[in-house]
Each structure stands twice: as C-alpha cells, then as structure tokens.
C-alpha cells in the first residue's frame, strides 16, 4: 500500500473519531463504553497504519508526531485495561484536529 493511501486511511479513522465525539463532553464520553471502545479502536488503527509508512516518508515530515501515534497504539494494545481515558480525551479534544490538518497538507 502506498503512503498516500495509508495517510488517507489515517484521515478516515480521524474523521470517525471526530464524528463519534462531536458535541460530546468528557463526562458523556467516560460513561459511554461503546464510544470509548470505538474511539480507542480507531486511535490504535492510526498507530498501526503509521507502522506501514515508508521510513523515508516519515523522515520527510518530522513535524508530524509519528512516534506519538505509534506509541499510543502500543499503549492501547499492550495495556487496554489501563488506558488513561483522560489522555484519550485530550488527544481527541486537543490534538486530533491539528493532526488531521497536518496530514491533509502533506505532499502539497
């Protein structure tokens, strides 16, 4: 799979998370197990897809938090029961929109 297809898949996962959490508060988020599981799944898929990008492609865009995306995936996969929901919410509420913008502007 080429890098552009992978980036588009990552953006699709981001869009899913944004759709699920649109107009939702943290308090609503933490009591909705289906939403938590859906968001965590999508975030883990993002990290999984980063592992499929060419190393040269990753090096070309050092401003993108590739390591953080892979690291989050590893934390989710290896310690699902211990996932910090406050951290997940901060990623969704603060970081994910800017990540989407960064990804949309790659190769432009």
N, CA, C and O of each residue as an XYZ file, in Angstrom:
432
protein
N       0.862     -1.176      0.000
C       0.000      0.000      0.000
C       0.908      1.239      0.000
O       1.879      1.305      0.754
N       0.584      2.208     -0.847
C       1.460      3.370     -0.903
C       1.142      4.362      0.214
O       0.087      4.302      0.844
N       2.081      5.270      0.436
C       1.984      6.206      1.550
C       0.723      7.067      1.504
O       0.102      7.304      2.540
N       0.346      7.526      0.344
C      -0.840      8.390      0.246
C      -2.112      7.645      0.633
O      -2.995      8.217      1.271
N      -2.210      6.388      0.256
C      -3.375      5.588      0.641
C      -3.407      5.385      2.160
O      -4.468      5.426      2.782
N      -2.247      5.170      2.730
C      -2.163      4.998      4.180
C      -2.584      6.280      4.888
O      -3.349      6.237      5.852
N      -2.089      7.413      4.417
C      -2.453      8.703      5.018
C      -3.957      8.919      4.904
O      -4.579      9.405      5.848
N      -4.542      8.573      3.786
C      -5.989      8.738      3.633
C      -6.751      7.838      4.602
O      -7.771      8.246      5.156
N      -6.264      6.624      4.808
C      -6.907      5.738      5.778
C      -6.813      6.314      7.191
O      -7.770      6.236      7.961
N      -5.661      6.888      7.530
C      -5.492      7.520      8.845
C      -6.493      8.665      8.995
O      -7.140      8.795     10.034
N      -6.619      9.484      7.968
C      -7.581     10.596      7.999
C      -9.000     10.067      8.172
O      -9.797     10.668      8.893
N      -9.322      8.964      7.530
C     -10.652      8.367      7.692
C     -10.901      7.935      9.133
O     -12.000      8.124      9.655
N      -9.891      7.358      9.779
C     -10.035      6.985     11.192
C     -10.200      8.227     12.062
O     -11.001      8.229     12.997
N      -9.453      9.272     11.762
C      -9.598     10.533     12.497
C     -11.017     11.063     12.329
O     -11.646     11.483     13.300
N     -11.514     11.043     11.105
C     -12.880     11.523     10.847
C     -13.912     10.725     11.648
O     -14.890     11.285     12.142
N     -13.694      9.441     11.768
C     -14.616      8.619     12.561
C     -14.612      9.066     14.020
O     -15.673      9.240     14.618
N     -13.444      9.248     14.586
C     -13.343      9.691     15.982
C     -14.020     11.045     16.159
O     -14.753     11.258     17.125
N     -13.773     11.955     15.224
C     -14.388     13.291     15.319
C     -15.909     13.206     15.207
O     -16.628     13.941     15.884
N     -16.389     12.316     14.361
C     -17.834     12.147     14.215
C     -18.446     11.592     15.500
O     -19.483     12.070     15.959
N     -17.799     10.587     16.072
C     -18.328      9.967     17.289
C     -18.393     10.955     18.449
O     -19.312     10.899     19.266
N     -17.429     11.846     18.518
C     -17.301     12.712     19.694
C     -17.787     14.137     19.454
O     -17.579     15.012     20.294
N     -18.421     14.374     18.332
C     -18.924     15.706     18.024
C     -19.963     16.136     19.067
O     -20.928     15.418     19.329
N     -19.754     17.305     19.651
C     -20.669     17.866     20.662
C     -20.836     16.974     21.894
O     -21.906     16.954     22.503
N     -19.801     16.251     22.257
C     -19.816     15.378     23.429
C     -18.854     15.954     24.468
O     -17.772     16.429     24.124
N     -19.245     15.910     25.711
C     -18.358     16.343     26.791
C     -17.565     15.148     27.320
O     -17.886     13.994     27.033
N     -16.544     15.444     28.083
C     -15.751     14.386     28.703
C     -16.638     13.521     29.604
O     -16.517     12.296     29.616
N     -17.509     14.157     30.338
C     -18.399     13.431     31.242
C     -19.302     12.461     30.470
O     -19.565     11.355     30.940
N     -19.768     12.865     29.309
C     -20.579     11.976     28.467
C     -19.714     10.860     27.866
O     -20.148      9.714     27.741
N     -18.506     11.219     27.506
C     -17.580     10.265     26.901
C     -17.267      9.113     27.857
O     -17.357      7.946     27.474
N     -16.901      9.436     29.099
C     -16.409      8.389     30.009
C     -17.485      7.418     30.483
O     -17.160      6.372     31.045
N     -18.747      7.738     30.272
C     -19.810      6.805     30.670
C     -20.381      6.036     29.484
O     -21.312      5.246     29.645
N     -19.831      6.260     28.301
C     -20.329      5.600     27.100
C     -19.286      4.581     26.615
O     -18.397      4.914     25.831
N     -19.407      3.356     27.087
C     -18.392      2.345     26.776
C     -18.285      2.056     25.281
O     -17.195      1.767     24.788
N     -19.391      2.129     24.559
C     -19.336      1.875     23.121
C     -18.518      2.964     22.417
O     -17.724      2.666     21.524
N     -18.712      4.222     22.822
C     -17.951      5.312     22.225
C     -16.471      5.201     22.583
O     -15.603      5.416     21.738
N     -16.191      4.865     23.836
C     -14.798      4.695     24.258
C     -14.127      3.623     23.412
O     -13.040      3.838     22.876
N     -14.772      2.474     23.294
C     -14.179      1.376     22.529
C     -14.001      1.736     21.059
O     -12.983      1.392     20.458
N     -14.970      2.417     20.480
C     -14.855      2.817     19.072
C     -13.698      3.791     18.882
O     -12.920      3.651     17.939
N     -13.580      4.765     19.759
C     -12.503      5.752     19.631
C     -11.138      5.112     19.848
O     -10.191      5.384     19.109
N     -11.041      4.258     20.868
C      -9.769      3.595     21.137
C      -9.383      2.684     19.976
O      -8.211      2.626     19.604
N     -10.334      1.985     19.407
C     -10.042      1.152     18.235
C      -9.480      2.004     17.100
O      -8.451      1.667     16.513
N     -10.157      3.107     16.794
C      -9.708      3.962     15.698
C      -8.331      4.548     15.971
O      -7.500      4.614     15.065
N      -8.077      4.972     17.197
C      -6.762      5.512     17.541
C      -5.682      4.441     17.419
O      -4.569      4.733     16.983
N      -5.995      3.217     17.797
C      -4.998      2.146     17.666
C      -4.735      1.832     16.195
O      -3.604      1.519     15.822
N      -5.766      1.912     15.359
C      -5.590      1.664     13.925
C      -4.685      2.727     13.293
O      -3.896      2.432     12.396
N      -4.812      3.951     13.769
C      -3.947      5.027     13.269
C      -2.487      4.658     13.526
O      -1.651      4.742     12.626
N      -2.190      4.254     14.748
C      -0.814      3.862     15.069
C      -0.345      2.665     14.274
O       0.820      2.589     13.883
N      -1.237      1.741     14.035
C      -0.894      0.564     13.237
C      -0.541      0.970     11.803
O       0.411      0.450     11.221
N      -1.300      1.885     11.252
C      -1.024      2.335      9.882
C       0.282      3.113      9.778
O       0.966      3.035      8.757
N       0.632      3.852     10.806
C       1.913      4.569     10.788
C       3.054      3.577     10.607
O       4.038      3.878      9.932
N       2.930      2.398     11.204
C       3.965      1.360     11.052
C       4.121      0.897      9.612
O       5.144      0.305      9.267
N       3.137      1.150      8.771
C       3.191      0.707      7.374
C       3.774      1.760      6.434
O       4.053      1.472      5.270
N       3.957      2.979      6.940
C       4.544      4.034      6.114
C       6.020      3.764      5.871
O       6.703      3.201      6.728
N       6.513      4.165      4.704
C       7.941      4.053      4.414
C       8.737      4.927      5.377
O       8.322      6.036      5.712
N       9.878      4.416      5.816
C      10.737      5.174      6.742
C      11.123      6.525      6.147
O      11.165      7.531      6.855
N      11.404      6.546      4.853
C      11.801      7.788      4.192
C      10.666      8.816      4.246
O      10.905     10.011      4.417
N       9.462      8.345      4.101
C       8.290      9.224      4.153
C       8.163      9.847      5.535
O       7.919     11.047      5.657
N       8.327      9.046      6.562
C       8.266      9.545      7.936
C       9.359     10.588      8.170
O       9.107     11.631      8.774
N      10.552     10.309      7.699
C      11.668     11.245      7.886
C      11.455     12.555      7.128
O      11.962     13.600      7.535
N      10.722     12.499      6.049
C      10.439     13.683      5.238
C       9.554     14.681      5.982
O       9.586     15.874      5.684
N       8.762     14.203      6.952
C       7.825     15.054      7.696
C       8.043     14.913      9.204
O       7.209     14.340      9.905
N       9.160     15.435      9.697
C       9.462     15.276     11.129
C       8.510     16.041     12.046
O       8.456     15.764     13.244
N       7.765     16.992     11.505
C       6.829     17.770     12.316
C       5.581     16.981     12.709
O       4.872     17.360     13.641
N       5.315     15.889     12.000
C       4.152     15.046     12.309
C       4.545     14.114     13.462
O       5.620     13.517     13.431
N       3.688     13.986     14.473
C       4.042     13.172     15.648
C       3.906     11.662     15.419
O       3.117     10.988     16.081
N       4.683     11.155     14.480
C       4.607      9.732     14.125
C       4.866      8.848     15.334
O       4.132      7.888     15.571
N       5.918      9.166     16.110
C       6.277      8.334     17.262
C       5.162      8.312     18.300
O       4.903      7.279     18.918
N       4.505      9.448     18.489
C       3.415      9.500     19.463
C       2.238      8.646     19.005
O       1.582      7.993     19.817
N       1.976      8.654     17.701
C       0.883      7.831     17.182
C       1.191      6.347     17.377
O       0.326      5.580     17.800
N       2.420      5.948     17.068
C       2.806      4.550     17.266
C       2.826      4.201     18.748
O       2.418      3.109     19.144
N       3.301      5.132     19.559
C       3.372      4.902     20.999
C       1.995      4.718     21.618
O       1.808      3.864     22.485
N       1.026      5.523     21.171
C      -0.336      5.381     21.683
C      -0.893      4.019     21.307
O      -1.535      3.359     22.124
N      -0.653      3.607     20.096
C      -1.109      2.280     19.650
C      -0.531      1.202     20.557
O      -1.243      0.287     20.972
N       0.747      1.308     20.863
C       1.391      0.300     21.707
C       0.801      0.302     23.117
O       0.589     -0.761     23.701
N       0.538      1.473     23.658
C      -0.059      1.554     24.994
C      -1.453      0.936     25.005
O      -1.824      0.235     25.947
N      -2.220      1.200     23.954
C      -3.577      0.647     23.868
C      -3.522     -0.869     23.746
O      -4.224     -1.576     24.470
N      -2.709     -1.364     22.851
C      -2.669     -2.798     22.554
C      -2.112     -3.607     23.729
O      -2.595     -4.702     24.015
N      -1.110     -3.072     24.398
C      -0.444     -3.842     25.440
C      -1.009     -3.621     26.836
O      -0.661     -4.351     27.764
N      -1.878     -2.621     26.999
C      -2.430     -2.356     28.327
C      -3.831     -1.784     28.198
O      -4.131     -0.720     28.739
N      -4.690     -2.505     27.473
C      -6.028     -1.979     27.198
C      -6.773     -1.618     28.472
O      -7.405     -0.564     28.536
N      -6.712     -2.464     29.476
C      -7.427     -2.196     30.731
C      -6.883     -0.961     31.434
O      -7.600     -0.320     32.202
N      -5.638     -0.627     31.183
C      -5.019      0.509     31.869
C      -5.013      1.795     31.052
O      -4.333      2.753     31.421
N      -5.749      1.833     29.963
C      -5.764      3.029     29.114
C      -6.329      4.206     29.913
O      -7.386      4.110     30.536
N      -5.605      5.297     29.874
C      -5.984      6.513     30.592
C      -7.019      7.273     29.759
O      -6.683      7.865     28.733
N      -8.272      7.254     30.206
C      -9.332      7.883     29.423
C      -9.183      9.400     29.356
O      -9.610     10.018     28.381
N      -8.592      9.997     30.361
C      -8.356     11.447     30.328
C      -7.368     11.762     29.198
O      -7.556     12.728     28.458
N      -6.334     10.961     29.072
C      -5.363     11.136     27.985
C      -6.027     10.932     26.630
O      -5.802     11.712     25.705
N      -6.839      9.897     26.508
C      -7.544      9.642     25.247
C      -8.412     10.847     24.894
O      -8.429     11.290     23.746
N      -9.128     11.371     25.878
C      -9.992     12.533     25.638
C      -9.170     13.747     25.209
O      -9.569     14.469     24.296
N      -8.035     13.977     25.853
C      -7.187     15.118     25.479
C      -6.691     14.978     24.049
O      -6.629     15.960     23.309
N      -6.342     13.770     23.664
C      -5.911     13.528     22.280
C      -7.052     13.858     21.322
O      -6.847     14.520     20.304
N      -8.252     13.391     21.655
C      -9.414     13.629     20.793
C      -9.775     15.107     20.767
O     -10.001     15.677     19.699
N      -9.829     15.718     21.924
C     -10.329     17.092     22.043
C      -9.299     18.143     21.627
O      -9.663     19.197     21.104
N      -8.005     17.856     21.860
C      -6.969     18.868     21.621
C      -6.122     18.563     20.384
O      -5.886     19.450     19.564
N      -5.672     17.339     20.248
C      -4.623     17.023     19.272
C      -5.097     16.554     17.906
O      -4.441     16.827     16.901
N      -6.213     15.861     17.852
C      -6.546     15.132     16.629
C      -6.907     16.045     15.453
O      -6.619     15.711     14.304
N      -7.527     17.178     15.725
C      -7.880     18.094     14.625
C      -6.627     18.680     13.977
O      -6.553     18.795     12.753
N      -5.647     19.048     14.796
C      -4.412     19.592     14.219
C      -3.638     18.503     13.485
O      -2.988     18.775     12.476
N      -3.704     17.274     13.985
C      -3.068     16.161     13.274
C      -3.713     15.977     11.904
O      -3.021     15.782     10.905
N      -5.020     16.040     11.865
C      -5.716     15.907     10.579
C      -5.254     16.998      9.613
O      -4.993     16.716      8.443
N      -5.153     18.224     10.085
C      -4.687     19.322      9.222
C      -3.286     19.078      8.710
O      -2.996     19.314      7.538
N      -2.410     18.602      9.595
C      -1.041     18.288      9.173
C      -1.056     17.243      8.062
O      -0.362     17.388      7.055
N      -1.835     16.209      8.247
C      -1.869     15.122      7.272
C      -2.476     15.566      5.948
O      -2.038     15.139      4.880
N      -3.472     16.413      6.024
C      -4.087     16.917      4.786
C      -3.117     17.773      3.973
O      -3.260     17.898      2.757
N      -2.137     18.357      4.645
C      -1.183     19.239      3.963
C       0.101     18.567      3.531
O       0.986     19.230      2.990
N       0.228     17.280      3.751
C       1.436     16.576      3.314
C       1.462     16.498      1.791
O       0.421     16.400      1.141
N       2.647     16.545      1.247
C       2.864     16.434     -0.209
C       2.159     17.528     -1.009
O       1.819     17.323     -2.174
N       1.942     18.672     -0.397
C       1.317     19.775     -1.138
C       2.339     20.813     -1.468
O       2.015     21.824     -2.090
